[in-house]
Amino acid sequence: MPKLACVAGEPSGDLLAAPALSALNQIPDMSGIEIYGIGGPRMQAEGLRSDWPMETLSVRGYVEAIKQLPAILKLRRELIASLLGENRPDVYLGVDAPDFNLGVELVLRKAGIPTLHLVSPSIWAWRAGRIHKIKQAVERMLCIFPFEAEIYERAGVTATYVGHPLASDIPPEPNTSSARVKLTQLLNLPNDALEGLVIAVLPGSRGSEIEHIAPVFFETMQMLTHRLKGQKLSFLIPVATPRLLAPLEQLLLKTKQHNPDIEMHLIDGMADEVLEAADVVLIASGTATLQAALWKKPMVISYKVPWLTAQIMKRQGYLPYVGLPNILCGEFVVPELLQDDATPDKLADALLDWLNHPAKVSELKIRFAQMHETLRRPTGLLVAQAVAQTITASRQK
């Protein structure tokens, strides 16, 4: 029976890997494949046995990672021991989480286990020197953005562009009214509840993000309610994981104490439906910004991290932008308000700018439609084929 070890460290990786695991089960030679490692609910639904909790790895930033470091190192030791022992796989597929996965891949490849990595680290944005470690650790890089494969090929690393699965999952044209009807029914709201302005607010999928940026987002919602007084206005806030519900509920209750009439709704997951229903989006930097772009939505990207983390990242970065829509378009097509610029006043101004300039929104939608076409590939199948080819080649040696 073929064996695949697969490790994703956060919800975005879980989202990316699930279609590949689904496609793998459809390849005849891979029938009955055993898949184990670390992953979230989507990967588990496709047959992954997750032997450790994915949440242990779901941290962002140097300061936050230092706090979690003992647990992460313990998990890595246990994982490597397992994969070099009784659970030795035919191939290892690391999904994003480069700070964790590259270290594991380096050890496994030296031990003769083929290693694939899905989602290139952002060597084109910062820490370009990592490509030397990648060359040692990764047998084949599976790139989700079109410009990445050439960078790796130049460095002598086999690479394949597989596209981004979200580009296949999200339709070319959003149906905003249909999404609003669906959410109205699911939330048991009055029929006309979402007929006015709808603003999607996505404060992130990690506890550290909720701690640092969510309070600013909630203050921004209050400010927008004041500035748009007299207009019908609703805020939809998808909750990325169950553990984030409690802190977001606290922020919502605190906000309603100051403004009882504000229309805010916390929604269990359903980020796609919320984005499709929205007129404009306030969003933390991350994979969700690409989702918003594929739904053709104007957005304001923001982020806050502890001061020390920000200083380290600033010294290692060399792109002027952090948001994926801007990186893929090669220019600031949507505003980014980071660190000290992430104030409720500035965020509200930027959101209102979109609402007040529909022609600008129309231009943005054209750019995002072009991006969508570039990213649309049968990603799950291409990743599954790469895994199957590697397993077949490994077993023939």
WONORJO-V192699 format. One line per field, one symbol per residue. ss: DSSP state (h for helix, s for strand, l for the rest). psi: psi as a letter, one per 30 degrees, with the letter a starting at -180 (. if undefined). burial: 1 if it has 24 or more other ideal C-beta (glycine too) atoms within 12 Angstrom, else 0. Layout:
ss = ???
psi = ???
burial = ???
//
This chain:
ss = llssssssllhhhhhhhhhhhhhhlllhhhlllsssssllhhhhhlllsslllhhhhllllhhhhhhhhhhhhhhhhhhhhhhhllllllsssssllhhhhhhhhhhhhhlllssssslllllllslllhhhhhhhhllssssllllhhhhhhhllllssslllhhhhhllllllhhhhhhhhhhhllllllllllssssssllllhhhhhhhhhhhhhhhhhhhhhlllllsssssssllhhhhhhhhhhhhhhhhhlllllsssssllhhhhhhhllsssssllhhhhhhhhllllssssslllhhhhhhhhhhsllllllhhhhhhlllllsssshhhllhhhhhhhhhhhhhlhhhhhhhhhhhhhhhhhhlllhhhhhhhhhhhhhhhhhhl
psi = kkkkkkjkfleeeeeefeeeeeeeffkefgkgkkklcklaeeeefggkjjflkffefilkleeeeeefeeeeeeeeeeeeeeffbfhklflkjkjbhefeeeeeeeeeefggkkklkkjklhffelhffffeeeeefkekkjkfkffeeeeeeeggkkkkkfakfefeeklekkieeeeeeeeeeefhllegegfbkkkkjjglgleeeeeefeeeeeeeeeeeeefgkfkkkkkkjkjeleffeeeeeeeeeeefeeiffkjkjkkjbheeeeeeflelkkkkkaefeeeeefghkklkklkklleeeeeeeefflgkflfkeeeeefglifkkkjlcffileeeeeeeeeeeffifeeeeeeeeeeeeeeeefjlieeeeeeeeeeeeeeeeff.
burial = 0111111111111111111111111010010011111111011101110111011111111101100100010011001101100010111111111111111111111000111111111111101001101110111111111111101100101111111111111100010100110011001000001100111111111111111111111111111110010000111111111001001100110010000001111110111111111111111111111111111111111111110011001000001011111111100011111110010101110111011000001001101110110011101111111111111001000
//
